[in-house]
Amino acid sequence: MSHISITGNKVWCPYCQDYEKFLKTHNAATLADVTRRTIYRYIEEGKIYAIKVAGNTYRVCSGCLLKSESKD
């Protein structure tokens, strides 16, 4: 199990190499103007960093999401 570093309301993202705000998948989908399925595909493809919490629930790094969207 990896150690998760939290500062205030931000979590360390190893992809961004910085503390970023993490979003629920439906909020990430709204922000990126894509479907939740697309968010899950980004997670599966390793395009964005996500933390699995409470069973099958994910929190997505907002920094990765915004960087990913600018590349598409």
C-alpha positions as CSV (number, residue, x, y, z in Angstrom):
1,M,0.0,0.0,0.0
2,S,1.4,3.4,-1.0
3,H,1.6,6.3,1.4
4,I,-0.7,9.2,0.5
5,S,0.6,12.7,1.5
6,I,-2.0,15.3,2.3
7,T,-1.5,19.0,2.9
8,G,-4.7,21.0,3.7
9,N,-7.2,20.1,1.1
10,K,-4.7,18.9,-1.4
11,V,-3.1,15.5,-2.1
12,W,0.4,14.8,-3.5
13,C,0.1,13.7,-7.2
14,P,3.2,11.7,-8.4
15,Y,2.3,12.5,-12.0
16,C,2.2,16.3,-11.5
17,Q,4.9,16.3,-8.8
18,D,2.9,18.7,-6.7
19,Y,0.0,18.9,-4.3
20,E,-3.3,19.1,-6.2
21,K,-7.0,19.1,-5.5
22,F,-8.7,15.8,-6.1
23,L,-12.2,15.7,-7.6
24,K,-15.0,13.2,-7.6
25,T,-15.4,11.5,-11.0
26,H,-18.7,13.2,-11.8
27,N,-17.2,16.6,-11.0
28,A,-14.1,15.8,-13.1
29,A,-16.3,14.9,-16.0
30,T,-18.3,18.1,-15.7
31,L,-15.1,20.2,-15.5
32,A,-13.6,18.4,-18.6
33,D,-16.9,18.3,-20.4
34,V,-16.7,14.6,-21.0
35,T,-18.6,11.6,-19.7
36,R,-17.8,9.7,-16.5
37,R,-16.8,6.7,-18.7
38,T,-14.2,8.9,-20.4
39,I,-12.8,9.8,-16.9
40,Y,-12.6,6.1,-16.1
41,R,-10.9,5.4,-19.4
42,Y,-8.3,8.1,-18.7
43,I,-7.6,6.4,-15.3
44,E,-7.3,3.0,-17.0
45,E,-4.9,4.4,-19.7
46,G,-2.8,6.2,-17.0
47,K,-3.5,9.6,-18.4
48,I,-4.6,10.9,-15.1
49,Y,-3.8,10.0,-11.5
50,A,-6.6,8.8,-9.3
51,I,-6.9,7.4,-5.8
52,K,-9.4,4.7,-5.1
53,V,-11.4,5.4,-1.9
54,A,-14.4,3.7,-0.2
55,G,-14.8,0.6,-2.4
56,N,-15.0,1.5,-6.1
57,T,-15.1,5.3,-5.7
58,Y,-12.2,7.3,-7.2
59,R,-10.9,10.8,-6.7
60,V,-9.1,12.3,-9.7
61,C,-6.2,14.7,-9.7
62,S,-7.4,18.0,-11.1
63,G,-3.9,18.9,-12.3
64,C,-3.6,15.8,-14.4
65,L,-7.1,16.3,-15.8
66,L,-6.4,19.8,-17.0
67,K,-3.1,18.8,-18.5
68,S,-4.7,15.8,-20.2
69,E,-7.4,18.0,-21.7
70,S,-4.9,20.4,-23.1
71,K,-3.1,17.6,-24.9
72,D,-6.3,16.2,-26.6
